[in-house]
Amino acid sequence: MRLRNWLFQNFREVSQLYGFEEIDFPVLESEALFIRKAGEEIRDQLYCFEDRGNRRVALRPELTPSLARLVIQKGKSVSLPLKWFAIGQCWRYERMTRGRRREHYQWNMDIIGVPNVTAEAELISSIITFFKRIGITSSDVGFKVSSRKVLQEVLKRYSVPENLFGRVCVIIDKLEKIPIDDIKKELRSAELSEEAVEELLQILSVKSLDKLEEKLGASVEALTELKQLFSLAEKYGYSEWIQFDASIVRGLAYYTGIVFEGFDREGKLRAICGGGRYDRLLSTFGGDDLPACGFGFGDAVIIELLKERGLVPELSPQVENIVCSLDSDLQGGASLVAARLREKGKTVDLVLENKPLKWVFKRAARINAQRLIIVGSAEWQKGMVRVKILSSGEQYEIKVDELE
């Protein structure tokens, strides 16, 4: 719990550094919110059931659809752009492996209402700020960046209908997870010609923008946006963290433009985080579309990476004061001292039973108390207590009223 709180505190502080406001959504949602028609993996991973009102409900597997609903609900009552973040518990029924749990927490940051890649550049910057805070460097982690518009361009050239786009993306997201022949088979079953499949796989192997320009020509919108993102990365000072990789498409059907994924450079772990632009999500829930982009960052893989790098912080409990009485008759006095200190905002562990001093010292060491305050009868009769500074062993008596 201490580790989780430390992690969440960093998520929260980075989000606030970037001017984002915290939101949350119900854990239990309507199943329909997460069911889209693109054969996404997430659909088979829902924890879903029928409630007592015969409604199909699900434990949320991700946060973005709930966010979309909230944006629609708020409508014109909020001014754009919206910069919101959430740290939410999510559930997915899947095979548990390293860095993949059925119940996990996810940090999301989303920008609604900004059509330019300045939004994506800002989101990637925020994740990098988080990494730096916890001791992760660009030699540990990088970002693969691409755009779904690259794919769109290829499909358009081979007259592949627009409605198959989401499905093709979901298939391509499996590139490193299943054999290439299975990918080809799935693409052919999605009505792509042999020629289109070969061209698509060739484009997906491209790892530089220059190469992409050779393949698609300079006028393609995807290329312009990607160049702008890399130029902004330079201004932000995080160029060494990001690289172009055409095979990155992300597994959710709703992404429409730039997509990115954080990965560990040793290649031992699953994606650390990922996100992108989803300009057409709101209309699928009956709202008016708004430009939007965001990312999801789970708590499981990052903890594995921190362990791998020896960067998990030593997080022991910490209390400023431990207060004890030397006599059970003085328990009331000890309670009074504790109450006074707490009123002043000081943390206090009050020893609630009559324990020997040896026990109290052990307890103080275990909770990393800074000072021990002893209520003994001789001092108490003078309205005083004895204070021991535990790091130096220094001791003194002080009036109860003057205790800070």
C-alpha positions in Angstrom: 0.0 0.0 0.0 2.9 2.4 0.8 4.3 1.6 -2.7 1.0 2.2 -4.4 0.4 5.5 -2.5 3.9 6.6 -3.6 3.2 5.7 -7.2 -0.2 7.4 -7.2 1.2 10.5 -5.5 3.7 10.8 -8.4 0.9 10.3 -11.0 -1.1 12.9 -9.2 1.6 15.5 -8.8 2.8 15.2 -12.4 -0.8 15.6 -13.7 -1.3 18.7 -11.5 2.1 20.1 -12.7 0.7 20.1 -16.2 -2.6 21.8 -15.1 -4.9 18.8 -15.2 -7.9 18.3 -13.0 -8.8 14.9 -11.3 -12.0 13.1 -12.2 -13.4 9.6 -11.7 -16.2 7.4 -12.9 -18.3 4.4 -11.7 -16.5 1.1 -11.4 -19.6 -0.7 -12.6 -20.7 0.5 -16.1 -23.2 -0.6 -18.7 -21.6 -3.5 -20.8 -22.6 -1.7 -24.0 -20.1 1.1 -23.2 -17.2 -1.3 -23.9 -18.6 -3.4 -26.8 -17.4 -2.1 -30.1 -17.5 -4.0 -33.4 -13.8 -4.4 -34.2 -13.0 -7.8 -32.6 -10.9 -6.1 -29.9 -9.3 -8.3 -27.3 -10.9 -6.2 -24.5 -14.3 -7.5 -25.5 -13.4 -11.1 -24.5 -11.8 -9.9 -21.3 -14.9 -8.2 -19.7 -16.0 -9.2 -16.3 -19.7 -8.8 -17.1 -23.0 -10.1 -15.7 -26.7 -9.3 -15.5 -27.8 -7.2 -12.5 -31.1 -7.6 -10.6 -32.8 -5.2 -13.0 -31.8 -7.5 -15.9 -29.3 -5.0 -17.2 -26.0 -6.1 -18.8 -23.2 -4.5 -16.7 -19.5 -4.8 -16.6 -16.6 -3.9 -14.3 -14.7 -1.3 -16.2 -11.7 -2.7 -18.2 -10.5 0.8 -19.1 -11.4 4.4 -18.4 -11.7 6.2 -21.8 -15.3 5.2 -22.7 -16.5 6.5 -19.3 -14.6 9.7 -20.0 -16.3 10.1 -23.4 -19.7 9.7 -21.7 -18.8 12.3 -19.1 -17.7 14.8 -21.8 -21.0 14.3 -23.6 -23.0 14.6 -20.3 -21.2 17.9 -19.5 -21.8 19.2 -23.0 -21.6 23.0 -23.4 -21.4 23.6 -19.6 -17.6 23.1 -19.7 -15.2 25.2 -21.7 -12.6 23.6 -23.9 -9.9 22.4 -23.8 -10.6 19.9 -21.0 -7.5 18.6 -19.3 -8.6 15.8 -17.1 -6.8 12.9 -15.3 -7.9 9.9 -13.4 -6.3 7.1 -11.4 -8.8 4.2 -11.5 -9.2 0.5 -10.8 -9.8 -1.6 -13.8 -10.5 -5.3 -14.4 -9.8 -7.6 -17.3 -10.2 -11.4 -17.4 -7.0 -12.5 -19.0 -4.1 -14.8 -18.5 -1.9 -13.5 -15.7 1.7 -13.0 -16.6 4.5 -10.8 -15.5 3.2 -7.2 -15.4 -0.4 -8.3 -16.3 -3.0 -8.7 -13.6 -6.7 -9.2 -13.7 -7.2 -6.2 -11.4 -5.0 -3.2 -11.9 -4.9 0.5 -11.5 -4.5 2.9 -14.5 -3.4 6.5 -14.7 -5.1 8.3 -17.5 -4.5 11.8 -18.8 -6.7 13.2 -21.6 -6.9 16.5 -23.5 -10.3 17.2 -25.1 -10.8 19.9 -27.7 -7.3 20.4 -29.1 -6.9 19.2 -32.8 -3.1 19.8 -33.1 -0.3 17.4 -32.2 0.7 19.9 -29.5 -1.7 17.9 -27.3 0.1 14.6 -28.0 3.5 16.3 -27.4 2.3 17.6 -24.1 1.0 14.2 -23.0 4.3 12.4 -23.9 6.2 15.2 -22.0 4.1 14.5 -18.9 4.9 10.8 -19.0 8.6 11.6 -19.4 8.4 14.0 -16.4 7.0 11.1 -14.4 9.7 8.8 -15.5 12.4 11.3 -14.5 10.9 11.8 -11.1 11.1 8.1 -10.2 14.6 7.6 -11.6 13.9 6.1 -15.0 16.0 7.4 -17.9 15.9 7.4 -21.7 18.4 4.5 -21.7 15.8 2.4 -19.7 12.7 3.4 -21.6 11.7 4.8 -25.0 8.5 5.6 -26.9 7.5 4.2 -30.3 5.4 6.7 -32.2 3.3 6.3 -35.3 0.0 7.4 -36.8 -3.0 5.4 -37.8 -3.3 7.8 -40.8 -0.3 5.9 -42.3 -2.4 2.8 -42.3 -5.5 4.7 -43.6 -3.4 6.0 -46.5 -2.3 2.5 -47.5 -5.9 1.0 -47.2 -7.3 3.9 -49.2 -4.8 3.2 -52.1 -6.1 -0.4 -52.2 -9.8 0.7 -52.0 -10.3 -1.1 -48.6 -13.6 0.2 -47.2 -13.4 2.7 -44.3 -15.5 0.5 -42.0 -12.8 -2.2 -41.9 -10.2 0.2 -40.6 -10.7 -0.5 -36.9 -10.6 -4.3 -37.5 -7.4 -4.1 -39.5 -5.8 -2.0 -36.7 -6.8 -4.6 -34.1 -5.2 -7.4 -36.3 -2.0 -5.5 -36.8 -1.7 -4.8 -33.0 -1.0 -8.6 -32.7 2.1 -8.3 -34.9 4.6 -9.3 -32.2 2.2 -11.6 -30.4 1.3 -14.2 -33.1 3.1 -15.6 -36.1 3.2 -13.4 -39.3 1.3 -16.1 -41.3 -1.6 -15.8 -38.9 -1.6 -12.1 -39.3 -1.7 -12.5 -43.1 -4.6 -14.9 -42.8 -6.6 -12.6 -40.5 -5.9 -9.6 -42.9 -7.1 -11.7 -45.9 -10.2 -12.7 -44.0 -10.8 -8.9 -43.4 -11.2 -8.6 -47.2 -7.7 -7.3 -48.0 -6.2 -8.4 -51.3 -2.9 -10.3 -51.4 -1.2 -7.2 -52.8 -2.7 -4.9 -50.1 -1.5 -7.3 -47.3 2.1 -7.4 -48.7 2.2 -3.6 -49.1 0.8 -3.0 -45.6 3.3 -5.3 -44.0 6.1 -3.6 -45.9 5.0 -0.2 -44.7 4.7 -1.5 -41.1 8.4 -2.5 -41.1 9.4 1.1 -41.7 11.4 2.7 -38.9 12.2 6.2 -40.2 10.2 9.2 -41.4 12.5 9.6 -44.4 11.7 6.0 -45.5 8.0 6.6 -44.9 8.2 9.7 -47.1 9.8 7.6 -49.9 7.0 5.1 -49.7 4.0 7.5 -49.3 5.1 10.8 -50.7 5.6 14.1 -48.8 2.0 15.4 -49.0 0.5 12.7 -46.7 -1.2 14.3 -43.6 0.2 11.6 -41.3 3.8 12.6 -42.3 3.2 16.3 -41.6 1.8 15.5 -38.1 4.6 13.1 -37.3 7.3 15.6 -38.4 5.6 18.3 -36.2 5.6 16.0 -33.2 9.3 15.1 -33.6 10.0 18.8 -34.0 8.1 19.6 -30.8 9.9 16.8 -29.0 13.2 18.6 -29.7 11.8 21.8 -28.2 10.6 20.0 -25.1 14.0 18.3 -24.9 12.9 14.7 -25.1 14.1 13.7 -28.6 16.2 10.9 -27.3 13.2 9.3 -25.7 11.1 8.9 -28.9 11.5 7.0 -32.2 9.3 6.4 -35.2 7.9 2.8 -35.7 5.2 2.3 -38.3 4.1 -1.0 -36.7 2.6 0.7 -33.6 -1.2 1.0 -34.0 -2.5 0.2 -30.5 -5.2 -2.5 -29.9 -8.3 -0.3 -29.3 -10.5 0.4 -32.3 -11.2 4.1 -31.5 -7.7 5.6 -32.2 -7.7 7.8 -35.3 -4.3 9.6 -35.6 -1.0 9.7 -33.7 -0.4 6.6 -31.5 2.4 6.0 -29.0 3.7 3.3 -26.7 6.2 3.3 -23.9 8.5 0.3 -23.8 11.5 -0.9 -21.8 14.7 -0.9 -24.0 15.7 -4.4 -22.8 12.5 -5.8 -24.3 11.7 -7.9 -21.2 8.4 -6.4 -20.4 5.0 -5.6 -22.0 4.2 -2.1 -23.0 4.5 0.3 -20.0 1.9 2.7 -21.3 0.2 3.8 -24.5 -2.2 6.2 -26.0 -3.0 8.4 -28.9 -5.7 10.5 -30.7 -9.3 9.4 -30.7 -11.2 12.2 -32.5 -14.3 10.1 -33.4 -15.1 8.3 -30.1 -17.8 10.6 -28.9 -20.1 10.0 -31.8 -20.1 6.3 -31.1 -21.9 7.2 -27.8 -24.4 9.5 -29.5 -22.4 12.8 -28.9 -20.8 15.3 -31.2 -17.2 14.5 -31.9 -14.5 16.6 -30.4 -10.8 16.3 -31.1 -9.3 14.3 -28.2 -6.2 12.4 -27.2 -5.0 10.6 -24.1 -3.0 7.8 -22.6 -3.4 4.9 -20.1 -0.5 3.9 -17.8 -0.9 0.8 -15.7 0.6 0.3 -12.3 1.8 -3.3 -12.9 4.6 -3.0 -15.5 6.2 0.1 -14.0 6.6 -1.7 -10.7 8.3 -4.6 -12.5 10.6 -2.2 -14.3 11.5 -0.4 -11.0 12.3 -3.8 -9.4 14.4 -4.7 -12.4 16.4 -1.5 -12.1 16.7 -1.6 -8.3 14.7 1.7 -8.1 11.8 0.6 -5.8 12.0 3.2 -3.0 12.5 2.2 0.7 9.1 3.2 2.0 8.9 2.6 5.8 6.1 4.0 8.0 6.9 7.4 9.4 5.4 9.1 12.4 6.8 12.3 14.0 6.0 11.5 17.6 5.4 8.5 19.8 3.7 9.3 23.1 3.6 7.0 26.1 2.8 7.1 29.8 5.0 5.4 32.5 2.0 4.6 34.6 -1.6 3.4 33.7 -2.9 6.3 35.8 -1.3 8.7 33.4 -2.9 7.3 30.2 -5.3 10.3 30.3 -2.4 12.7 30.4 -0.7 10.9 27.5 -4.0 11.2 25.5 -4.2 14.9 26.2 -0.6 15.4 25.0 -1.4 13.4 21.8 -4.6 15.4 21.2 -2.7 18.7 21.6 0.0 17.7 19.1 -2.5 16.4 16.6 -4.4 19.7 16.8 -1.2 21.3 15.7 -1.0 19.0 12.7 1.7 16.7 14.1 1.5 12.9 13.5 1.3 10.9 16.8 1.4 7.3 17.6 -0.1 7.0 21.1 0.9 3.9 23.1 -2.6 2.7 24.2 -1.5 0.2 26.9 0.9 0.3 29.7 4.1 -1.0 28.1 7.7 -1.2 29.3 10.0 1.5 27.9 12.0 -1.2 26.1 8.9 -2.1 24.1 8.2 1.6 23.4 11.7 2.1 22.0 11.3 -0.9 19.7 8.0 0.4 18.5 9.5 3.9 17.9 12.3 2.3 15.7 9.8 0.3 13.7 7.6 3.4 12.8 10.7 5.7 12.4 9.4 8.1 15.1 11.5 11.3 15.4 10.9 11.9 19.1 9.5 10.1 22.1 7.4 12.0 24.6 7.2 10.4 28.0 4.5 11.3 30.5 5.9 10.5 33.9 4.3 11.4 37.3 7.2 13.6 38.6 7.1 15.8 35.4 3.3 15.7 35.0 2.8 17.1 38.5 4.8 20.2 37.3 2.7 20.3 34.1 5.7 19.0 32.1 6.7 16.0 29.9 10.0 14.5 29.0 11.1 14.7 25.3 13.7 12.4 23.8 15.0 13.2 20.2 15.5 9.7 18.9 18.2 10.4 16.3 20.6 12.2 18.7 19.5 10.8 22.1 19.1 14.4 23.4 16.6 14.8 26.2 14.8 17.7 27.9 11.7 18.6 29.8 9.2 21.0 28.5 5.8 22.4 29.6 2.9 20.7 28.0 1.5 24.0 26.7 4.9 24.8 25.0 5.1 21.5 23.2 5.1 22.0 19.4 
